[in-house]
């Protein structure tokens, strides 16, 4: 069945590797994604922090377009976009007055019928198909699965996994052959939208997260959100100024990790686009590739 | 409750105009505007205990809720703390009495803007304005344009300048915007939502 695809503004450019790796993994696992035509920005934090109605109406337009394309489900890989789409859907379902106000603004036939999924949910729900395509299991790779905030909170909006003790990202990483570590900061906030406007807070929060991942023995942090990625990867240089030695912690999108295990090329996965090099992980994947390739031959 | 909407007009003038409205307390105004009952909070402090920004706030989340309960509009609306909330939703997920502090802070920020309050830190305000301008102009956020507009508004001209070449060479910086076909649709949604707010 077709799944609607809402890339969101970050995946359109600065996090293009999240888009290319997701598309490659989806194709390999037999998922058919169809982009929502002419989608608009979800409004993100600047929408909901300043105008509640706008924060519902902007994602509602996208959900209405998805209905027009006869899509029953939409995946939003950016955790912030996911949160805005899922929140809009939830609030309009709970509040009929709000729903009729929004449909009046949209001027479209809209029934609020589209289900909204995040990337961890999509991959977890397709685990059997993914496992079948894993040719290069990432054995010996220890990863810290980082959920951050909006994949699992608030529970009334998300509801696909346990709010305080989720496991879907770990399940996906295990399917890719990697070993998830136990750590404390996987549900803590990275500073989200404050990357530009309050960078000091982002550095403080990122440092706590990465130091905890490292202490738990992780060789990489796996994320499912372009803002988490940027705050932990791009800002790692600034974080290093406050630590005894650089953390050098590669930050991978979960689709890049799965893609590596599927033997998808690092160019398609966009692994060269990160500030902290992912080479140590790629090397592991390549070493493991050899026996698998021999088996096939 | 419905009659309370009559006070909406005074909200647009200034915060001080509210002192003439003895009948309507700040807490009932918040309840009306946001749809949450502040009395639901029994001040256990769980929200502040898990808040990642509490250490940077002069007023912690449970203290902000308390000020609403006590009708302390001026004290709350002069403080920047509400703007430091990242909406990570930890407070809302953990509230033992089913209150929604994150939603309340969103609503308070909106009320502050409507009353032309100036409690938002300049950079955060500049970021939000620049971000929304991008959506209105293109239907999507054009990141390079966002950073440029933000720098002009906030005065943070040289922040991150050293990261720009790194971003460019990693293909993370696009220099020309894409405007969606339905940008007029998006502008109409903006106008309708702003008009609704004025009512």
Contacts between the chains, C-beta under 8 A, distances in Angstrom:
chain1	res1	chain2	res2	distance
A	9	B	140	5.0
A	9	B	141	4.1
A	9	B	142	8.0
A	9	B	143	7.1
A	10	B	143	7.7
A	12	B	140	6.7
A	12	B	178	7.4
A	13	B	143	6.1
A	13	B	172	7.0
A	13	B	173	7.8
A	13	B	174	4.6
A	14	B	143	5.5
A	14	B	167	7.3
A	14	B	172	4.4
A	14	B	173	7.4
A	15	B	172	7.9
A	16	B	171	6.7
A	16	B	172	7.7
A	38	B	139	7.8
A	38	B	180	5.2
A	38	B	181	5.1
A	38	B	182	4.9
A	39	B	140	8.0
A	39	B	180	7.5
A	40	B	135	6.9
A	40	B	139	4.4
A	40	B	140	6.3
A	40	B	180	5.9
A	40	B	182	6.7
A	40	B	185	7.8
A	40	B	186	5.0
A	41	B	134	7.5
A	41	B	135	4.6
A	41	B	139	6.8
A	41	B	140	4.8
A	41	B	141	5.2
A	43	B	132	7.9
A	43	B	135	6.8
A	44	B	131	6.8
A	44	B	141	7.6
A	45	B	86	8.0
A	45	B	87	6.3
A	45	B	128	7.6
A	45	B	131	7.9
A	46	B	127	6.9
A	46	B	128	4.1
A	46	B	129	8.0
A	46	B	131	3.8
A	46	B	132	5.3
A	47	B	132	7.1
A	47	B	135	7.9
A	48	B	87	6.8
A	48	B	106	5.4
A	49	B	83	7.8
A	49	B	87	7.1
A	49	B	106	5.9
A	49	B	109	5.1
A	49	B	110	7.7
A	49	B	128	6.2
A	50	B	109	6.5
A	50	B	110	6.0
A	50	B	113	5.8
A	50	B	128	5.6
A	50	B	132	7.1
A	51	B	110	6.2
A	51	B	193	5.6
A	51	B	194	7.2
A	51	B	197	6.2
A	52	B	106	6.6
A	52	B	107	6.8
A	52	B	110	6.1
A	53	B	193	4.5
A	53	B	196	5.4
A	53	B	197	6.9
A	54	B	189	7.2
A	54	B	190	6.7
A	54	B	193	4.0
A	54	B	194	7.8
A	55	B	106	8.0
A	57	B	189	5.0
A	57	B	192	7.4
A	57	B	193	5.7
A	58	B	135	7.3
A	58	B	186	7.4
A	58	B	189	6.4
A	61	B	182	7.8
A	61	B	185	6.8
A	61	B	186	7.3
A	61	B	189	6.4
A	101	B	196	7.3
A	105	B	188	7.9
A	105	B	189	5.8
A	105	B	192	4.4
A	105	B	193	6.9
A	105	B	196	7.8
A	106	B	189	7.2
A	148	B	88	7.9
A	149	B	86	7.6
A	149	B	87	7.8
A	149	B	88	3.9
A	149	B	89	5.8
A	149	B	90	7.1
A	150	B	88	7.7
A	150	B	89	6.9
A	152	B	93	7.9
A	153	B	88	7.0
A	153	B	89	3.7
A	153	B	90	6.6
A	153	B	92	7.0
A	153	B	93	4.5
A	154	B	89	4.6
A	154	B	92	4.6
A	154	B	93	5.2
A	154	B	100	7.6
A	154	B	102	7.4
A	155	B	93	5.8
A	163	B	93	5.3
A	164	B	93	7.7
A	187	B	90	7.8
A	188	B	52	6.2
A	189	B	52	4.6
A	189	B	86	5.3
A	189	B	88	3.8
A	189	B	90	7.3
A	191	B	52	7.9
A	191	B	86	6.6
A	192	B	86	5.0
A	192	B	87	7.4
A	192	B	88	7.0
A	193	B	86	7.3
A	193	B	127	7.4
A	194	B	86	6.6
A	194	B	124	7.6
A	196	B	123	7.7
A	196	B	127	5.9
A	196	B	147	6.8
A	196	B	150	5.9
A	196	B	156	7.6
A	196	B	159	7.2
A	196	B	160	7.2
A	197	B	121	7.7
A	197	B	123	4.3
A	197	B	124	4.7
A	197	B	126	7.1
A	197	B	127	3.9
A	197	B	150	7.4
A	197	B	154	7.2
A	198	B	84	7.5
A	198	B	121	7.4
A	198	B	123	6.7
A	198	B	124	6.5
A	199	B	159	6.9
A	199	B	160	8.0
A	201	B	53	6.8
A	201	B	56	6.3
A	201	B	84	7.7
A	205	B	52	5.9
A	234	B	163	6.5
A	234	B	167	7.7
A	272	B	170	7.5
A	273	B	170	4.6
A	273	B	171	6.1
A	273	B	172	6.6
A	274	B	170	7.5
A	275	B	166	6.4
A	275	B	170	7.4
